[in-house]
């Protein structure tokens, strides 16, 4: 097995330890931009791969098995065995209230997206890593077995493709108008908001998801102030209460049970509305 790795990440959590672990296994490490700077400052030996935006052409050439592949600063690149890349967190940026659509092109990560895609494409020969959660298991397998089982390598590639698909879908749904939901193909990216205590019935597992990049509003902005953890049925009640509350302009409190309104009260303040609703439905 060729002991070569290319690292280029936005989220640098754990990457220093991962690179150090690779170096201890005698891997030749190549890195770009701020990732190379981090490794250099940590005293980890690595070759710097410079390139002109938008994509690192030499890295892509090496991943395609086309040689010689030489970076802009004259570094000749090998065939990489391990590729570590992750992208700018576009969903977190787009969910900010002050974010404007004109800013979007500047945040789109073409370079690492292309690198990760090329690595995941050659999943038979390349270990594609996009999550810090996989650093330790990959290092352990390299140390103990000298490589990864084909099934594990395929799973890492699947995770990379899913990560890329979610990224692309997040951008697409941000740019799309709601009318496009009736198109021939609809691709959505969802992020987990919360694990639920259970589904419709106690033996079912459940979680609540929202559109990636969506600004907190309605059910995806719900916070539990007291009481037991939410389950699926609680979210049905919350949806009923929220939709009914939207019909009023004045402060209002809605209590819902079993997906039906149980009490509704309007008042001059939210506190007054709450007290009135509780008088109507003391059990809450």
Residue pairs with C-beta under 8 A, 6 or more apart in sequence:
1 81
1 146
1 147
2 78
2 79
2 80
2 81
3 25
3 26
3 27
3 28
3 81
4 27
4 28
4 30
4 78
4 79
4 80
4 81
4 82
5 19
5 22
5 27
5 28
5 29
5 30
5 80
5 81
5 82
5 83
5 84
6 30
6 31
6 32
6 49
6 59
6 77
6 80
6 82
6 83
6 84
6 85
6 115
7 15
7 18
7 19
7 29
7 30
7 31
7 35
7 39
7 46
7 83
7 84
7 85
8 31
8 32
8 33
8 35
8 56
8 84
8 85
8 111
8 112
8 115
9 15
9 35
9 84
9 85
9 86
9 112
10 86
10 87
10 88
10 89
10 109
10 112
11 86
11 89
11 132
12 34
12 35
12 38
13 132
14 132
14 135
15 35
15 38
15 84
15 132
15 135
16 38
16 39
16 42
16 44
17 135
18 84
18 132
18 135
18 138
18 139
19 29
19 31
19 39
19 42
19 44
19 46
20 42
20 44
21 135
21 139
21 143
22 29
22 82
22 139
22 142
23 29
23 44
23 45
25 139
25 142
25 143
27 81
27 82
28 47
28 78
29 39
29 44
29 45
29 46
29 47
30 46
30 47
30 48
30 49
30 75
30 77
30 80
31 39
31 46
31 47
31 48
31 49
32 48
32 49
32 50
32 51
32 56
32 59
32 111
36 46
36 48
36 49
39 46
40 46
40 48
47 75
48 73
48 75
49 56
49 58
49 59
49 71
49 73
49 75
49 77
50 71
50 72
50 73
50 75
51 57
51 58
51 59
51 71
51 72
51 111
52 72
53 110
53 111
54 110
54 111
55 110
55 111
55 114
55 115
56 71
56 111
56 114
56 115
58 69
58 70
58 71
58 72
58 75
58 77
59 69
59 71
59 77
59 80
59 115
59 118
60 114
60 115
60 118
61 67
61 69
61 77
62 69
62 77
62 78
62 79
62 80
63 79
63 80
63 83
63 115
63 118
63 119
63 121
63 122
63 126
64 118
65 79
65 122
67 79
68 76
69 76
69 77
70 76
70 77
71 77
79 125
80 119
80 126
81 125
81 126
81 127
82 126
82 127
82 129
82 138
82 142
83 115
83 116
83 118
83 119
83 126
83 127
83 128
83 129
84 129
84 130
85 112
85 115
85 116
85 119
85 128
85 129
85 130
86 112
86 116
86 130
86 131
86 163
87 109
87 112
87 113
87 116
87 163
87 167
88 107
88 108
88 109
90 107
90 108
90 109
90 167
90 170
90 171
90 213
91 170
91 189
91 191
91 212
91 213
93 99
93 107
94 104
94 170
94 174
94 213
95 213
95 214
95 215
95 216
96 215
97 215
101 174
101 175
104 171
104 174
104 175
108 171
113 164
113 167
116 128
116 130
116 160
116 163
116 164
117 160
117 164
119 126
119 127
119 128
119 157
119 160
120 126
120 128
120 157
120 160
120 161
120 164
123 153
123 154
123 156
123 157
124 150
124 153
127 138
127 148
127 153
127 156
128 156
128 157
128 160
129 135
129 138
129 156
129 160
130 159
130 160
130 163
131 159
131 163
134 156
134 159
138 148
138 156
141 147
141 148
141 149
141 152
142 148
148 156
165 187
165 189
166 189
166 212
167 189
168 187
168 189
169 187
169 188
169 189
169 212
170 189
170 212
170 213
172 187
173 187
173 188
173 189
173 211
173 212
173 213
174 213
180 186
188 211
189 211
189 212
189 213
190 209
190 210
190 211
190 212
191 209
191 210
191 211
191 212
192 207
192 208
192 209
193 207
193 208
193 209
193 210
193 220
194 207
194 208
194 230
195 206
195 207
196 206
196 207
196 208
196 229
196 230
196 231
196 232
196 234
196 235
197 228
197 229
197 230
197 231
198 204
198 205
198 206
198 231
198 232
199 205
199 206
199 231
199 232
200 206
200 232
200 233
204 232
206 231
206 232
208 219
208 220
208 230
208 235
210 219
210 220
214 220
218 242
219 235
219 238
219 239
219 242
222 230
222 238
224 230
233 258
233 259
236 259
237 256
237 257
237 258
237 259
238 256
240 254
240 256
240 259
240 260
240 261
241 254
241 255
241 256
241 261
242 254
244 254
244 256
244 261
244 264
245 252
245 253
245 254
248 266
250 266
250 267
250 268
251 266
251 267
251 268
251 269
251 270
251 272
251 273
252 264
252 265
252 266
252 267
252 273
253 263
253 264
253 265
253 267
253 270
253 273
253 274
253 276
253 277
254 261
254 263
254 264
254 277
255 261
255 262
255 263
255 264
255 277
255 278
255 280
255 281
255 284
256 262
262 281
263 277
263 278
263 280
263 281
264 277
264 280
265 273
265 274
265 275
265 276
265 277
265 279
265 280
266 273
266 276
267 273
267 275
267 276
278 284
